[in-house]
């Protein structure tokens, strides 16, 4: 077992660019129940400073490599049981670095159904196949005469049986299969075709009705689009290799021939064996390897999609909070009315209402009066407007009301309402707001997510937030693990106010389960606010280990212990007090005094437990206690009068908010209910390989309209400085064919809506990379 562990640690260390001893410490910590945020923040000395990205990769690879080792052990046991394990075979199995390589080696030993080759062996044709393969001077038709029997009535039957045996042998040769797989990975073409008669029904996949591209360079979003088209029976999808090569012997057949030293021109035996090689490729190897490559393509595309989703989710969770201010949430609607909720600075619900300024009631005056009354009554400072149906109309209504109010006037902000309806109908929302109608809970969520996006979005299943591509098509367990990791990292990077946080937010803190989070809230409700972090140990079932893992991420502003408001872990308070003593200052007076703290030599405070990394972290935290890593709050200002796609004109320069970042570009909300696409080629004046290098979800950007297609509701945008400098009056640039809207009008959360309009955009699959 130690050799298996050594293999795992060596492989992980190489992949995360670390030493094996660093990997071992990190693995031991994870096995002991420590979380990645805790290890990255508070165990730097132990791991040699591994960061959270390295640790996340380590955690992911640890699962794969342990599964690989378990499979390796299982295969060894099964081959031993068959009595076929040799020293050479054992070494080969031990050297296999991937699951695919391992399964290739195991293929000849895998229990299988009674094959044609097995039947041929039972009929005594094994020696015939072996003799032809070994003795190239023989004439197969003559040799076969000696193997005729009641079960083998003629020469053709004998040679067909020998062919079946050799074809199976060829297809189970691990080295040959590996070489053919590598060749196909370099040379294969993915070809999609429309299924006859499905052209109209499958129009959304029209880009792939007659499409081919290299397998190796197929972008993930295109692969998932084609796979979905196949699953919905609109497309056929095949992997072809060297289909355009016309030669007596194709390259794949040459590879098989070379493995067995077959020379088609040498004689009767070689000529016959060449036909066997062709048969083996056509009947066995081609299908087997095509399935392998299709599976690999799906895994590659899923990994890319999951990465896109995780990256966008992280940006959304870490979006700038507007802060603790009285906020009005407006969930726009037309016939059903605009749902209104007012919350105080802590997020507590104060008031609700519903107004009907749009058809069929058109009660604009009544709506204005009601909203103005609520604003004055509760001192509303912010108005959060959901960005769904009737968003711009509601925004105009709010603008009119604000004009009529005396200073200080509230600020209106359009916010994403993705997932709000999912949350509203959830058991969690029902428990939190049991006496509130489902339709009004969405308005509360919209208001709270403006105050603090992270605190509110953690209540919603990440997949429902709608910032991914094809999330329903990818491996759900892998997606859930990745998104949960993103949420955990985001929550712990920001830190949580112990006396304000909801149970869902607390449950995402390192070391705290859902039940412990509920217990904390229950204890807080019963006994009042926590005065110190140490008081957490009074919570039922919260023991020393949970306290160790969670305490550093929990904040108590204005508590009995000043350090409880910082990210300094209680275990290191002694070091912090040494630093304070060295300055001869009161702790509260020292916190925030950057000049005094920077004048200190960190090495003075190292002891047997805490090294330089921890001391430096403490100094930074004392300098900026409780610092929030999120950016300063900023919101886009939509252009007045530009609230429908029909109002857009090429050349307009507008402000908008990035709603989604994909591998081919970024979607931007410019306030017309259709998100335009800034293709990767239009993101900057330089070459951009990864759009995430330039933009993030939630960023406020200026864009220039390149092209508007009203019929297909497509908007092409540019962020290039060269285009922006032309101004709104400049002549429009040449048309671009790479754009697709992100339609946010439908409010019902179904399969399509829950995966965001990016899913719809990608379904037709942007052709450009």
C-alpha positions in Angstrom: 0.0 0.0 0.0 2.9 2.3 0.7 4.0 2.1 -2.9 0.5 3.1 -4.0 0.7 6.1 -1.6 4.1 7.0 -2.9 2.8 6.9 -6.5 -0.1 9.2 -5.5 2.1 11.7 -3.7 4.7 11.8 -6.4 2.0 12.3 -9.1 0.2 15.0 -7.2 3.5 16.8 -6.3 4.4 17.0 -9.9 1.0 18.2 -11.0 0.8 21.0 -8.4 4.5 22.0 -8.7 5.3 21.0 -5.2 7.6 18.6 -3.3 6.3 15.2 -2.3 6.6 16.1 1.4 4.4 19.1 0.9 1.8 16.9 -0.9 2.0 14.4 1.9 1.3 17.0 4.6 -1.6 18.4 2.6 -3.1 15.0 2.0 -2.8 14.1 5.7 -4.6 17.3 6.6 -7.4 16.7 4.2 -7.7 13.1 5.4 -8.0 14.5 8.9 -11.0 16.6 7.9 -9.3 19.9 7.4 -10.8 22.1 4.7 -8.9 23.7 1.8 -9.6 27.3 3.1 -8.3 26.3 6.5 -5.2 24.6 5.2 -4.4 27.4 2.8 -4.8 30.1 5.4 -3.7 28.6 8.7 -1.3 25.8 7.9 1.2 27.5 5.6 4.2 26.4 7.6 3.1 22.8 7.4 2.4 22.7 3.7 5.3 25.0 2.7 2.9 27.7 1.6 0.6 25.8 -0.8 -2.1 28.1 -2.0 -5.8 27.4 -2.4 -5.6 26.7 -6.2 -2.9 24.1 -5.6 -4.8 22.6 -2.8 -8.0 22.4 -4.8 -6.2 20.6 -7.6 -4.6 18.3 -5.1 -8.0 17.5 -3.6 -9.4 16.8 -7.1 -6.5 14.7 -8.2 -6.4 12.8 -4.9 -9.9 11.4 -5.6 -8.9 10.3 -9.2 -5.6 8.8 -8.2 -7.1 6.9 -5.3 -9.8 5.5 -7.6 -7.0 4.6 -10.0 -5.1 2.7 -7.3 -8.2 0.9 -6.1 -8.8 -0.2 -9.7 -5.2 -1.2 -10.1 -5.4 -3.4 -6.9 -8.7 -4.9 -8.1 -7.2 -5.8 -11.5 -4.1 -7.4 -10.0 -6.3 -9.5 -7.7 -8.5 -10.7 -10.6 -5.6 -11.6 -12.8 -3.9 -13.4 -9.9 -7.1 -15.4 -9.4 -7.0 -16.4 -13.1 -3.4 -17.6 -12.5 -2.1 -15.4 -15.3 -0.1 -12.8 -13.4 3.5 -12.6 -14.4 6.3 -10.4 -13.1 6.4 -8.5 -16.4 2.6 -8.0 -16.4 2.6 -6.8 -12.8 5.3 -4.2 -13.6 3.3 -3.1 -16.6 0.1 -2.7 -14.4 2.1 -0.8 -11.8 3.4 1.6 -14.4 0.0 2.5 -15.9 -0.6 6.2 -15.3 -4.2 6.5 -16.3 -7.4 4.6 -16.0 -7.6 4.2 -19.8 -4.1 2.7 -19.9 -4.9 0.4 -17.1 -8.1 -0.9 -18.8 -6.1 -1.5 -22.0 -3.8 -3.8 -20.1 -6.7 -5.6 -18.4 -8.7 -6.1 -21.6 -7.4 -9.6 -22.5 -8.2 -10.8 -18.9 -11.6 -9.2 -18.6 -14.4 -11.7 -18.2 -16.4 -11.5 -21.4 -19.4 -13.1 -23.2 -18.7 -16.1 -25.4 -17.1 -14.5 -28.4 -16.6 -15.8 -31.9 -12.9 -16.1 -31.1 -13.7 -18.2 -28.0 -16.0 -20.5 -30.1 -13.1 -20.9 -32.7 -10.7 -21.8 -29.9 -13.2 -24.4 -28.7 -13.2 -25.9 -32.2 -9.5 -26.3 -32.0 -8.5 -23.4 -34.3 -6.1 -21.7 -31.8 -3.0 -23.5 -33.1 -4.0 -22.6 -36.7 -4.0 -18.9 -35.9 -0.8 -19.1 -34.0 1.0 -21.0 -36.7 0.0 -18.6 -39.4 1.2 -15.7 -37.2 4.5 -17.3 -36.5 5.3 -19.1 -39.8 5.1 -16.6 -42.6 6.3 -19.1 -45.1 3.2 -21.2 -44.8 0.2 -21.1 -47.1 -2.9 -20.5 -44.9 -5.3 -22.4 -47.2 -3.1 -25.5 -47.2 -2.4 -25.3 -43.4 -6.2 -25.0 -42.7 -6.8 -28.4 -44.3 -5.3 -30.1 -41.2 -7.9 -28.4 -38.9 -11.1 -29.6 -40.6 -13.6 -31.4 -38.5 -17.4 -31.9 -37.9 -17.5 -28.3 -36.4 -15.1 -27.0 -39.1 -16.5 -28.4 -42.4 -14.3 -26.4 -44.9 -11.2 -24.3 -45.3 -13.2 -21.0 -45.3 -14.7 -21.9 -41.8 -11.2 -22.7 -40.5 -9.6 -19.5 -41.7 -12.6 -17.4 -40.5 -12.1 -18.9 -37.1 -8.4 -18.2 -37.1 -9.2 -14.7 -38.3 -11.6 -14.1 -35.3 -8.9 -15.4 -32.9 -6.2 -13.1 -34.3 -8.5 -10.1 -34.6 -9.4 -10.5 -30.9 -5.7 -10.8 -30.0 -4.9 -7.7 -32.0 -7.7 -5.7 -30.3 -6.5 -6.7 -26.9 -2.9 -5.7 -27.4 -2.4 -2.9 -24.9 0.6 -1.4 -26.7 -1.1 -1.5 -30.0 -4.3 0.0 -28.7 -2.4 2.7 -27.0 -0.5 3.7 -30.2 -3.7 3.6 -32.2 -5.5 5.8 -29.6 -2.6 8.3 -29.7 -2.7 8.4 -33.5 -6.5 9.0 -33.5 -6.1 11.7 -31.0 -3.8 13.5 -33.4 -5.6 12.8 -36.6 -9.3 12.1 -35.9 -12.1 14.3 -37.2 -15.4 14.9 -35.5 -18.2 14.8 -38.1 -21.8 15.9 -37.4 -24.7 15.5 -39.8 -28.4 16.2 -39.6 -30.7 13.2 -39.4 -32.8 13.1 -42.6 -36.2 14.6 -42.0 -35.2 16.4 -38.8 -34.0 19.7 -40.4 -36.9 21.8 -39.3 -37.4 20.3 -35.8 -33.7 20.5 -35.1 -33.1 24.0 -36.5 -31.4 25.2 -33.4 -28.5 22.8 -34.3 -28.3 24.0 -37.9 -24.7 25.0 -37.5 -23.9 21.3 -37.3 -26.1 19.9 -40.1 -22.9 19.3 -42.1 -20.0 20.0 -39.8 -16.6 18.6 -39.4 -13.5 19.7 -37.4 -10.5 18.1 -35.8 -11.2 16.1 -32.7 -8.1 17.5 -30.9 -9.2 21.1 -31.2 -12.9 20.9 -30.8 -14.0 23.6 -28.3 -15.9 22.3 -25.3 -19.1 24.3 -26.0 -19.3 23.0 -29.6 -18.7 19.5 -28.4 -21.5 19.7 -25.9 -23.8 21.3 -28.5 -23.2 18.4 -30.9 -23.6 15.8 -28.2 -26.9 17.4 -27.1 -28.0 17.4 -30.8 -27.2 13.7 -31.0 -28.9 12.9 -27.7 -32.1 14.7 -28.9 -31.9 12.7 -32.1 -31.4 15.6 -34.5 -27.7 14.9 -35.3 -25.6 11.9 -36.0 -22.1 12.2 -34.6 -19.1 10.2 -35.7 -15.3 10.1 -35.2 -13.4 9.4 -38.4 -9.8 9.0 -39.0 -8.0 9.3 -42.4 -11.4 9.2 -44.3 -9.8 11.3 -47.0 -6.8 9.0 -47.5 -7.1 6.7 -50.5 -4.4 4.1 -50.3 -4.1 0.3 -50.5 -3.1 0.3 -46.8 -4.4 3.0 -44.5 -2.2 4.4 -41.8 -4.1 2.7 -39.0 -3.8 -0.6 -40.8 0.0 0.1 -41.2 0.3 0.6 -37.4 -1.4 -2.8 -36.8 0.8 -4.5 -39.5 4.0 -3.0 -38.0 3.2 -4.3 -34.5 3.1 -7.8 -35.9 5.7 -7.4 -38.6 3.2 -8.0 -41.4 4.4 -7.3 -44.9 1.5 -7.5 -47.3 3.8 -8.1 -50.3 5.9 -10.9 -48.7 3.7 -13.9 -49.3 0.4 -15.7 -48.8 0.6 -15.7 -45.0 1.4 -12.0 -44.8 -1.2 -11.2 -47.4 -3.8 -13.1 -45.4 -2.7 -11.4 -42.1 -3.0 -8.0 -43.7 -6.7 -8.8 -44.4 -7.0 -9.9 -40.7 -5.5 -6.5 -39.7 -8.1 -4.7 -41.8 -10.8 -6.8 -40.3 -9.5 -6.2 -36.8 -9.6 -2.5 -37.4 -13.0 -2.4 -39.0 -14.8 -4.9 -36.7 -13.2 -4.2 -33.3 -10.6 -1.5 -32.9 -12.3 1.3 -34.8 -15.5 1.1 -32.8 -13.7 0.6 -29.5 -11.4 3.6 -30.0 -14.1 5.8 -31.4 -16.1 5.2 -28.3 -13.0 6.0 -26.2 -12.4 9.2 -28.0 -16.1 10.3 -27.8 -16.0 9.6 -24.1 -12.7 11.6 -23.8 -14.2 14.4 -25.8 -17.2 14.6 -23.4 -15.0 14.6 -20.4 -12.8 17.3 -21.8 -15.9 19.4 -22.8 -17.5 18.8 -19.4 -14.3 19.9 -17.6 -14.2 23.1 -19.7 -17.9 23.8 -19.0 -17.5 23.2 -15.3 -14.5 25.5 -15.2 -16.5 28.2 -17.0 -19.4 27.8 -14.5 -17.1 27.8 -11.5 -15.2 30.9 -12.7 -18.4 32.8 -13.3 -19.9 31.7 -10.0 -16.9 32.9 -8.1 -17.0 36.3 -9.8 -20.7 36.6 -9.0 -20.3 35.5 -5.4 -17.4 37.9 -4.9 -19.2 40.8 -6.5 -19.1 44.1 -4.7 -21.7 44.5 -1.9 -23.7 47.7 -1.8 -23.4 47.5 2.0 -25.8 47.7 5.0 -28.3 50.2 3.8 -32.1 50.2 3.8 -33.0 48.7 0.5 -36.2 48.3 -1.6 -36.4 45.2 -3.8 -38.6 45.3 -7.0 -39.4 42.1 -8.7 -40.8 43.3 -12.0 -43.9 41.9 -13.6 -46.5 43.0 -16.1 -49.9 41.4 -15.6 -49.0 40.0 -12.1 -47.6 43.4 -11.0 -44.3 44.5 -9.5 -43.6 42.8 -6.2 -42.1 45.2 -3.6 -40.1 44.4 -0.5 -38.3 46.7 1.9 -35.5 45.5 4.1 -33.4 47.3 6.7 -29.6 47.6 6.8 -29.3 44.1 8.4 -31.5 42.4 5.7 -34.6 42.2 8.0 -37.9 42.4 6.2 -39.8 45.6 7.0 -42.6 45.9 4.5 -44.1 44.4 1.3 -46.5 45.5 -1.4 -47.5 44.9 -5.0 -48.1 47.6 -7.5 -49.6 47.4 -11.0 -48.2 50.2 -13.2 -48.4 48.2 -16.4 -51.0 46.5 -18.5 -53.8 45.7 -18.0 -54.3 48.0 -15.0 -51.9 50.8 -15.9 -52.1 52.2 -12.4 -49.0 54.3 -12.7 -50.0 57.0 -10.3 -51.0 54.5 -7.6 -47.7 52.7 -8.1 -45.7 55.9 -7.8 -47.6 56.9 -4.7 -47.1 53.5 -3.0 -43.4 53.3 -3.8 -42.8 56.9 -2.7 -44.6 56.2 0.6 -42.5 53.1 1.4 -39.3 55.0 0.5 -40.1 57.8 2.8 -41.4 55.6 5.6 -38.3 53.3 5.8 -35.6 55.7 4.7 -34.8 53.6 1.6 -31.3 54.4 0.3 -31.1 51.7 -2.5 -33.6 50.4 -4.9 -32.8 47.0 -6.4 -34.6 46.1 -9.6 -34.6 42.6 -10.9 -33.4 42.3 -14.5 -36.2 40.1 -15.9 -39.4 40.9 -17.7 -40.4 44.6 -17.5 -37.1 45.5 -15.9 -36.4 48.6 -17.9 -40.0 49.8 -17.6 -39.8 49.3 -13.8 -36.4 51.2 -13.8 -38.1 54.1 -15.6 -40.9 54.1 -13.0 -38.3 54.2 -10.2 -36.4 57.0 -12.0 -39.5 59.1 -12.1 -40.2 58.6 -8.4 -36.6 59.4 -7.5 -36.9 62.7 -9.3 -39.8 63.8 -7.2 -38.1 62.9 -3.9 -36.1 65.4 -1.8 -32.4 64.8 -1.2 -30.9 62.5 -0.3 -32.5 60.5 -3.0 -32.1 56.7 -3.2 -29.9 55.0 -5.8 -31.5 52.6 -8.3 -29.6 49.5 -9.4 -30.5 46.8 -11.8 -29.4 43.4 -10.4 -29.5 39.9 -11.7 -32.5 38.0 -10.5 -31.2 34.6 -11.6 -32.3 31.9 -9.2 -34.6 34.2 -7.2 -37.7 32.3 -8.2 -36.0 29.0 -7.4 -35.1 30.3 -3.9 -38.6 31.8 -3.4 -40.2 28.3 -3.8 -37.6 26.5 -1.8 -38.1 25.0 1.7 -35.3 27.2 2.9 -37.2 30.4 1.9 -40.4 29.0 3.4 -38.6 28.4 6.7 -37.0 31.8 6.6 -40.2 33.7 5.6 -43.1 31.4 6.5 -45.8 34.1 6.5 -44.8 35.7 3.2 -46.3 34.8 -0.2 -43.9 33.0 -2.6 -44.2 35.9 -5.1 -42.9 38.4 -2.6 -40.0 36.3 -1.4 -38.3 37.0 -4.7 -38.3 40.7 -4.1 -36.7 40.2 -0.7 -34.0 38.1 -2.3 -33.4 40.7 -5.0 -33.0 43.4 -2.3 -30.7 41.3 -0.1 -28.4 40.3 -3.0 -27.7 44.0 -3.7 -26.7 44.5 -0.1 -24.5 41.4 0.0 -24.5 39.1 -3.0 -22.5 36.4 -1.3 -24.8 36.2 1.8 -27.9 35.8 -0.4 -26.6 33.7 -3.2 -25.4 30.9 -0.9 -29.0 30.2 -0.2 -29.6 29.2 -3.8 -28.4 26.0 -5.4 -25.4 27.1 -7.5 -26.7 25.4 -10.7 -29.9 27.6 -10.5 -27.9 30.9 -10.6 -27.5 30.6 -14.3 -23.9 31.4 -15.1 -22.9 28.2 -16.7 -23.0 26.5 -20.0 -24.8 23.2 -20.5 -24.7 22.4 -16.8 -27.5 19.8 -17.2 -25.3 17.9 -19.7 -22.3 17.5 -17.6 -21.4 15.0 -14.8 -23.6 16.2 -12.0 -21.4 15.0 -9.1 -18.3 16.6 -10.6 -20.2 19.8 -11.1 -21.6 19.8 -7.6 -18.1 19.2 -6.1 -16.6 22.1 -8.2 -19.4 24.6 -7.4 -19.4 23.7 -3.7 -15.7 24.3 -3.6 -16.2 27.7 -5.2 -18.8 28.7 -2.7 -16.7 27.4 0.2 -13.7 29.4 -1.0 -15.7 32.5 -1.6 -17.4 32.5 1.8 -14.2 31.8 3.7 -12.2 34.4 1.7 -14.6 37.1 2.8 -15.3 35.9 6.3 -18.7 35.8 8.1 -20.2 38.0 10.8 -21.0 35.4 13.4 -23.9 37.5 14.9 -25.5 38.4 11.5 -25.0 35.4 9.3 -27.9 33.1 8.3 -27.6 29.4 8.7 -27.1 28.8 5.0 -24.1 31.2 5.1 -22.7 29.7 8.2 -23.0 26.2 6.8 -20.4 27.2 4.1 -17.8 28.2 6.7 -14.9 25.8 7.1 -15.6 23.1 9.6 -19.4 23.9 10.0 -22.1 21.5 8.8 -25.7 22.5 8.1 -26.7 21.1 11.5 -24.0 23.0 13.3 -24.9 26.1 11.5 -28.5 25.7 12.6 -27.3 25.0 16.2 -25.3 28.3 16.1 -28.3 30.3 15.0 -30.5 28.6 17.6 -28.0 29.4 20.4 -27.7 33.0 19.1 -31.5 33.4 19.1 -31.8 31.9 22.6 -28.8 33.5 24.4 -28.2 36.6 22.3 -25.2 37.7 20.3 -21.8 36.1 20.8 -19.4 38.2 22.7 -16.3 36.2 21.8 -15.3 33.4 19.4 -14.6 31.2 22.4 -18.3 31.3 23.3 -18.9 29.1 20.2 -17.7 26.2 22.3 -20.9 26.6 24.3 -23.0 25.6 21.2 -24.3 22.0 21.5 -22.3 19.5 19.4 -19.7 22.1 18.4 -16.4 20.6 19.6 -12.8 21.7 19.6 -12.1 20.4 16.0 -15.0 22.3 14.5 -13.9 25.4 16.5 -10.4 25.0 15.2 -11.5 24.8 11.5 -14.1 27.6 11.7 -13.0 30.2 14.2 -10.6 32.1 12.0 -13.3 32.7 9.4 -15.9 34.0 11.8 -16.0 37.7 12.8 -17.4 39.5 15.8 -17.2 43.2 15.3 -17.2 45.3 18.5 -16.9 42.2 20.7 -15.1 41.8 23.9 -11.9 40.6 22.1 -10.7 43.0 19.4 -8.9 40.2 17.5 -12.2 38.4 17.1 -13.1 41.0 14.4 -10.1 39.9 12.4 -9.0 36.9 10.5 -6.3 36.1 13.1 -6.9 32.6 14.3 -7.4 32.3 18.1 -4.6 29.8 18.2 -2.3 32.7 17.2 -3.5 35.4 19.5 -0.4 35.0 21.5 1.7 36.0 18.5 -0.5 39.0 17.9 -0.2 40.1 21.5 3.6 39.9 21.3 3.4 42.2 18.3 1.2 44.6 20.2 3.5 44.5 23.2 6.5 45.3 21.0 4.8 48.5 19.8 3.8 49.5 23.4 0.4 50.4 22.2 -3.2 49.4 23.0 -4.4 46.7 20.6 -7.4 48.7 19.4 -5.2 51.8 18.8 -2.6 49.7 16.9 -5.1 48.0 14.6 -5.1 50.0 11.4 -1.8 51.8 12.0 0.1 50.6 8.9 3.2 52.8 9.5 3.8 51.3 13.0 3.2 47.7 11.9 5.4 48.0 8.7 8.3 49.2 10.8 8.4 45.9 12.7 10.7 43.0 11.7 8.4 39.9 11.3 11.3 37.5 12.1 11.2 38.8 15.7 7.9 37.1 16.4 8.6 33.6 15.0 8.4 30.8 17.6 8.4 27.0 17.5 4.8 26.8 16.2 4.3 29.9 14.0 6.7 30.8 11.3 7.2 33.8 9.0 4.1 33.2 6.8 1.8 33.3 9.8 3.5 36.3 11.3 3.3 38.2 8.1 -0.4 37.4 7.8 -1.1 38.6 11.3 0.7 41.9 10.6 -1.3 42.4 7.4 -4.5 41.7 9.3 -3.7 44.1 12.1 -3.0 46.7 9.4 -6.4 46.2 7.7 -8.5 44.2 10.2 -11.4 42.4 8.7 -10.5 43.5 5.2 -13.0 42.5 2.5 -11.4 41.1 -0.7 -14.4 42.2 -2.8 -14.1 45.2 -5.0 -15.7 48.6 -4.4 -19.4 48.8 -5.3 -20.2 50.1 -8.8 -23.1 49.7 -11.1 -23.7 50.3 -14.7 -25.9 53.2 -15.9 -28.1 52.1 -18.8 -28.7 54.7 -21.5 -32.0 56.5 -21.3 -34.4 55.5 -24.0 -32.4 52.4 -25.0 -34.6 49.7 -23.5 -35.5 47.5 -26.5 -33.3 45.8 -29.0 -35.0 47.7 -31.7 -33.6 51.0 -30.3 -30.0 49.8 -30.8 -28.0 51.2 -33.7 -24.5 50.2 -34.9 -22.0 52.6 -33.5 -23.7 53.3 -30.2 -21.4 53.3 -27.2 -23.2 52.0 -24.1 -22.4 51.0 -20.5 -23.3 47.5 -19.3 -22.7 44.7 -16.9 -20.9 41.5 -17.8 -23.3 38.7 -17.0 -21.4 35.7 -18.2 -17.9 34.8 -19.4 -17.4 31.9 -21.8 -14.4 30.6 -23.6 -15.4 32.4 -26.8 -16.3 35.8 -25.3 -18.4 37.7 -22.7 -22.1 38.4 -22.5 -23.0 41.9 -21.5 -26.4 43.3 -20.2 -26.9 46.7 -21.8 -30.5 47.0 -20.6 -32.5 45.8 -23.7 -33.5 42.3 -22.3 -31.1 40.7 -24.7 -27.5 40.3 -23.6 -25.1 41.1 -26.4 -21.9 39.1 -27.0 -18.4 40.6 -27.0 -16.6 37.9 -29.0 -13.1 37.1 -27.7 -11.6 38.8 -30.8 -13.4 42.1 -29.7 -12.5 42.1 -26.0 -9.2 44.1 -26.4 -6.9 45.6 -28.9 -4.5 42.8 -28.3 -4.8 39.0 -28.8 -6.8 37.4 -26.0 -6.6 33.7 -25.5 -8.8 33.5 -22.4 -11.6 36.0 -22.0 -11.3 35.7 -18.2 -8.0 37.5 -18.5 -9.9 40.7 -19.5 -13.4 40.5 -17.9 -15.2 39.0 -15.0 -18.9 38.4 -14.4 -20.3 41.5 -12.7 -17.8 43.9 -14.1 -19.1 47.2 -15.5 -17.8 47.8 -19.0 -18.3 50.2 -21.9 -19.2 48.5 -25.3 -19.8 49.6 -28.8 -22.6 48.1 -30.8 -21.2 46.4 -33.9 -24.3 44.8 -35.3 -27.9 44.2 -34.5 -30.0 41.3 -36.0 -33.6 42.0 -35.0 -35.0 38.8 -36.6 -32.7 36.5 -34.7 -32.3 38.9 -31.7 -28.6 39.0 -31.9 -26.3 41.8 -30.7 -22.6 41.9 -31.5 -20.5 44.2 -29.2 -17.0 45.4 -29.0 -14.8 46.5 -26.1 -11.8 47.4 -28.2 -10.5 50.9 -27.4 -10.2 51.6 -31.1 -13.9 51.0 -31.5 -14.9 52.8 -28.4 -12.9 55.9 -29.5 -15.0 56.2 -32.7 -18.0 57.3 -30.6 -21.7 56.9 -31.3 -21.7 59.0 -34.4 -19.1 57.0 -36.3 -19.8 54.7 -39.2 -20.5 51.1 -38.1 -17.7 48.6 -38.5 -17.8 45.6 -40.8 -20.5 43.0 -39.7 -19.5 40.3 -37.4 -20.9 36.8 -37.6 -20.0 35.8 -34.0 -22.7 36.8 -31.7 -25.8 35.5 -30.0 -28.1 37.1 -27.5 -28.7 36.1 -23.9 -32.4 36.4 -23.6 -33.6 37.1 -20.0 -37.2 37.7 -20.7 -38.7 34.4 -19.4 -39.0 34.3 -15.7 -40.1 30.8 -15.3 -37.1 28.6 -14.2 -37.1 25.5 -16.3 -34.3 23.4 -17.8 -33.3 26.2 -20.2 -33.7 29.1 -17.8 -31.9 27.5 -14.9 -28.8 27.0 -17.0 -28.9 30.6 -18.1 -29.4 32.0 -21.5 -25.9 31.1 -22.2 -27.2 27.5 -22.7 -29.5 28.7 -25.4 -26.8 30.7 -27.0 -24.4 27.8 -27.0 -27.1 25.4 -28.3 -26.7 27.0 -31.7 -23.0 27.0 -31.0 -20.8 29.8 -31.9 -18.6 28.7 -34.7 -15.7 31.0 -34.1 -13.2 30.4 -31.3 
